[in-house]
């Protein structure tokens, strides 16, 4: 089992991002929701394995990049609606 796959939680809830910005998706990502991100961060902080830390760090950065871009896109859509 991969390091990140062992973090799987929840029922795969789609969440807000794909609902509002369907061109962005967490599908296929090692970390695909906030709960997994929190668990990965905790696991990374507690790990003694440099290999595990690096894998978790890369997966977290990938998730955070998309999540941040998603928040910008949601904001842009909300701004258009408010005008």
C-alpha positions in Angstrom: 0.0 0.0 0.0 1.4 3.4 -0.9 2.1 5.9 1.8 -0.6 8.3 0.8 -3.2 5.7 -0.2 -3.2 4.6 3.5 -4.7 8.0 4.3 -8.0 7.4 2.6 -11.0 8.8 4.5 -14.6 9.7 3.8 -16.9 8.5 1.1 -15.3 10.4 -1.8 -17.5 13.4 -1.5 -17.0 15.6 -4.6 -16.9 18.8 -2.6 -17.3 22.4 -3.7 -14.5 22.7 -6.3 -15.8 20.3 -9.0 -19.4 21.5 -8.4 -18.6 25.1 -9.1 -15.5 24.8 -11.3 -16.0 21.5 -13.2 -12.8 21.9 -15.3 -10.8 21.4 -12.1 -10.9 18.1 -10.4 -9.1 16.2 -7.6 -9.7 12.9 -9.5 -6.5 10.8 -9.6 -4.7 12.8 -7.0 -3.0 11.1 -4.1 -4.6 13.6 -1.7 -8.0 14.5 -2.9 -9.8 16.3 0.0 -9.1 18.4 3.1 -9.4 15.5 5.5 -6.7 13.6 3.6 -4.5 16.7 3.6 -4.8 17.1 7.4 -4.0 13.4 7.9 -1.0 13.6 5.5 0.3 16.7 7.3 0.1 15.0 10.7 1.7 11.8 9.3 4.5 13.9 7.7 5.2 15.7 11.0 5.4 12.5 12.9 7.4 10.5 10.3 11.0 9.5 10.8 11.3 8.3 7.2 12.8 10.9 4.8 11.3 9.0 1.9 7.8 9.1 3.4 8.1 12.8 4.3 9.1 13.6 0.7 6.2 11.6 -0.8 3.7 13.3 1.5 5.2 16.7 0.9 4.8 16.3 -2.9 1.3 15.0 -2.6 0.4 17.9 -0.2 1.9 20.5 -2.6 0.0 19.1 -5.5 -3.3 19.2 -3.6 -2.7 22.7 -2.2 -1.8 24.1 -5.6 -5.1 22.9 -7.0 -7.1 23.9 -4.0 -5.6 27.4 -4.0 -6.3 27.8 -7.8 -9.8 26.5 -7.1 -10.5 29.1 -4.5 -9.4 31.8 -7.0 -11.7 30.4 -9.7 -14.6 30.2 -7.2 -14.0 33.8 -6.2 -14.0 34.9 -9.8 -17.3 33.1 -10.5 -18.9 34.6 -7.4 -17.7 38.1 -8.4 -19.4 37.7 -11.8 -22.7 36.7 -10.1 -22.5 39.7 -7.7 -22.2 42.3 -10.5 
